[in-house]
């Protein structure tokens, strides 16, 4: 999968930094779109959790106008 939306793990980025960045991105898009999966998304503790958050972000972005 290509990293065109900058959600993938960057070169030399630790897992914890990546997971926190994805968690913050989920919070941002949920706030903008008013689509929520949780009150506050829990910290993703595994790669599967991070990938589930990325899929959720992409679903939200696809529903936003002008995208």
N, C-alpha and C positions, 0 to 999 in steps of 0.2 A: 504494500500500500504506500502511495506517495504521501509525502508530508507537505502538501500544498496549503493546508489550513493552519499550519504551525502548531498542531495539537500533539504531534508525535514527539517522542523524546529527542532532544537536541544533542548534538555531539558534546561529550564531556559533562552532561547534566546528570546529577545523581537522581536516583529513583524518588527520593523524598522531595526534592525540588520540583521534579516533574509532576508528582502526585499533587503537591500543593498548588502548582500552577493550574492544573486541570480542575481541581476543586474550586479555585477562585473563578475560573472561567465558567463553570456550571452556575455558580452563584450569580455572576454577572448576567448571563443570558436568561436565567430564570427570573431575575429582577426585571430585565427589559421586556420579556415576553409575557410575564405573569403566568408562566407554566411551571409548576412546582412538582418535584418528586418527593421532597422532604422539606421540613421546616428549614433545616440547615443541613446540607449534604454532609454525611459523615466522611471523615478522612479516608480516602481509598488506601487499603493496606496491601493490595496485591495488584499485579498487572491486569488480571481479569476485571477487577473493580475499576481501574483506570480506563480500560477499553470500553467498559459499560458506560462510564461517564462520557467518554468521547462520542459514543454512539448517540447518547442522549443529547449532547450538544449539537451534533449534526442534525438530529431530528428537529430541534428547536430552530436552528438556523434555516432549515429548509422551509419552515412555516412563516418566517418573518417576511414582511413585505420588502420589496426592492432587493431581493437576494437571488 
